[in-house]
Amino acid sequence: MDAPTHSPNQQTSLHRVQVRPILPTERERWNTLMQTHHYRGFRTLAGRNLRYVATLDDRWIALLGWQASAFQCQARDRWIGWSWILRRQRLHLIANNARFLILPGESFPNLASRILALNLRRLSADWQSVYGHPIVLAETFVESPRFTGACYRAAN
């Protein structure tokens, strides 16, 4: 498969993308956009959570929502090698990417992975600032065959 090509404008745009936590005054806008445009809709994020917006020249182009990790996930717990006791002690160190939305009309090659990578670079520090502890692992669930998860792999 050929690698996606970028126009010079798209390449420049990728470098201007920024990701930041939403402001308290932006929560209603974030919730409404997520409910309106995400294919699964939106009600709320569970437990501890952070909402982010990706911007390009101050224009909202994507939304991300992180929440407390699922209490039980056999595949994750096996992969980590956790016992029941360790999961109970350390589960708070994992955040779950519950929602990720590129807003309509805003997509171009590598945008999703760029946004995810920028978000992951700051997630632990932001979580530490709000909740008093870092995040050491970020998880997500990909609904296949609807999605391939390529942007998650590309963002590491």
C-alpha positions as CSV (number, residue, x, y, z in Angstrom):
1,M,0.0,0.0,0.0
2,D,1.3,3.5,-0.9
3,A,1.9,5.9,1.9
4,P,-0.5,8.8,2.0
5,T,0.8,12.0,0.4
6,H,0.2,15.5,1.7
7,S,-0.2,18.7,-0.1
8,P,2.3,21.3,1.2
9,N,-0.7,23.0,3.0
10,Q,-1.6,19.8,4.7
11,Q,2.0,19.1,5.8
12,T,2.2,22.6,7.3
13,S,-1.2,22.2,8.9
14,L,-0.1,19.0,10.7
15,H,2.6,21.0,12.4
16,R,0.2,23.7,13.5
17,V,-2.2,21.3,15.2
18,Q,-2.4,21.7,19.0
19,V,-4.1,19.6,21.7
20,R,-5.2,21.0,25.0
21,P,-7.7,20.2,27.8
22,I,-11.0,22.0,27.3
23,L,-11.8,25.0,29.5
24,P,-14.7,24.6,31.9
25,T,-16.7,27.1,29.8
26,E,-16.2,24.8,26.7
27,R,-17.7,21.6,28.3
28,E,-21.2,22.1,26.9
29,R,-19.9,22.7,23.4
30,W,-17.6,19.6,23.6
31,N,-20.5,17.5,24.9
32,T,-22.9,18.7,22.2
33,L,-20.4,18.2,19.3
34,M,-19.6,14.7,20.6
35,Q,-23.3,13.8,20.9
36,T,-24.1,15.2,17.5
37,H,-21.1,13.9,15.5
38,H,-19.8,10.7,17.1
39,Y,-21.2,7.6,15.6
40,R,-21.9,6.2,19.1
41,G,-23.3,9.4,20.4
42,F,-22.4,10.7,23.9
43,R,-23.8,10.8,27.4
44,T,-20.9,11.1,29.8
45,L,-17.5,9.9,30.7
46,A,-17.2,7.4,33.6
47,G,-15.2,8.2,36.7
48,R,-12.2,10.3,36.6
49,N,-12.0,11.9,33.1
50,L,-10.4,14.6,30.9
51,R,-11.8,16.2,27.8
52,Y,-9.5,17.5,25.1
53,V,-9.8,19.6,21.9
54,A,-7.5,19.6,19.0
55,T,-7.2,22.9,17.2
56,L,-5.8,24.2,14.0
57,D,-5.3,27.9,14.0
58,D,-7.8,28.1,17.0
59,R,-10.4,26.2,15.0
60,W,-11.7,23.1,16.7
61,I,-10.9,20.1,14.5
62,A,-11.2,17.1,16.9
63,L,-12.3,16.0,20.3
64,L,-10.9,13.4,22.7
65,G,-12.3,12.0,25.9
66,W,-10.4,10.0,28.5
67,Q,-11.9,8.2,31.4
68,A,-11.2,5.8,34.2
69,S,-10.1,2.4,32.9
70,A,-12.5,-0.5,32.7
71,F,-12.4,-2.4,36.0
72,Q,-12.0,-5.8,34.3
73,C,-10.5,-6.5,30.9
74,Q,-9.0,-10.0,30.7
75,A,-6.9,-9.3,27.6
76,R,-5.4,-6.2,29.2
77,D,-4.8,-7.8,32.6
78,R,-3.2,-10.9,30.9
79,W,-1.0,-8.7,28.7
80,I,0.2,-6.7,31.8
81,G,0.5,-9.8,33.9
82,W,-1.6,-8.5,36.7
83,S,-3.0,-10.5,39.5
84,W,-6.3,-9.5,41.0
85,I,-4.5,-7.7,43.8
86,L,-2.2,-5.8,41.5
87,R,-5.1,-4.7,39.3
88,R,-6.9,-3.4,42.4
89,Q,-3.8,-1.5,43.4
90,R,-2.8,-0.1,40.0
91,L,-5.9,0.3,37.9
92,H,-6.0,4.0,38.6
93,L,-2.8,4.4,36.6
94,I,-4.6,3.5,33.3
95,A,-6.8,5.8,31.3
96,N,-9.2,4.7,28.6
97,N,-9.7,6.7,25.4
98,A,-13.5,6.5,25.5
99,R,-14.1,8.9,22.6
100,F,-12.1,10.3,19.7
101,L,-13.8,12.4,17.0
102,I,-12.4,14.2,14.0
103,L,-15.0,16.8,13.4
104,P,-16.7,16.8,9.9
105,G,-14.8,18.3,7.1
106,E,-11.5,18.4,9.0
107,S,-9.8,15.2,7.9
108,F,-6.5,14.8,5.9
109,P,-3.8,12.1,6.0
110,N,-2.1,11.5,9.3
111,L,-4.3,14.0,11.2
112,A,-5.7,11.4,13.6
113,S,-2.4,9.9,14.5
114,R,-0.8,13.4,14.9
115,I,-3.6,14.4,17.3
116,L,-3.4,11.2,19.3
117,A,0.4,11.5,19.6
118,L,0.1,15.1,20.8
119,N,-2.5,14.1,23.3
120,L,-0.6,11.2,24.7
121,R,2.5,13.4,25.2
122,R,0.6,15.5,27.7
123,L,-2.0,13.1,29.1
124,S,0.0,11.8,32.1
125,A,1.0,15.3,33.3
126,D,-2.5,16.6,32.9
127,W,-3.9,13.7,34.8
128,Q,-1.3,14.2,37.5
129,S,-2.3,17.9,37.7
130,V,-6.0,17.1,38.1
131,Y,-6.0,13.8,40.0
132,G,-2.7,13.7,41.8
133,H,-1.2,10.7,40.0
134,P,0.3,10.0,36.6
135,I,-1.1,7.7,33.8
136,V,1.4,4.9,32.9
137,L,-0.8,3.2,30.3
138,A,-3.5,4.4,27.9
139,E,-6.0,1.9,26.5
140,T,-8.7,2.0,23.9
141,F,-11.1,-0.4,22.3
142,V,-11.4,-0.4,18.5
143,E,-14.7,-1.4,17.0
144,S,-13.7,-3.7,14.1
145,P,-14.4,-4.1,11.3
146,R,-15.7,-0.5,11.4
147,F,-12.1,0.7,12.2
148,T,-8.7,-0.8,11.9
149,G,-6.9,1.0,14.7
150,A,-4.2,2.2,12.4
151,C,-4.1,5.7,13.8
152,Y,-3.6,4.3,17.3
153,R,-0.7,2.1,16.1
154,A,0.8,5.1,14.3
155,A,0.6,7.2,17.4
156,N,2.2,4.4,19.5
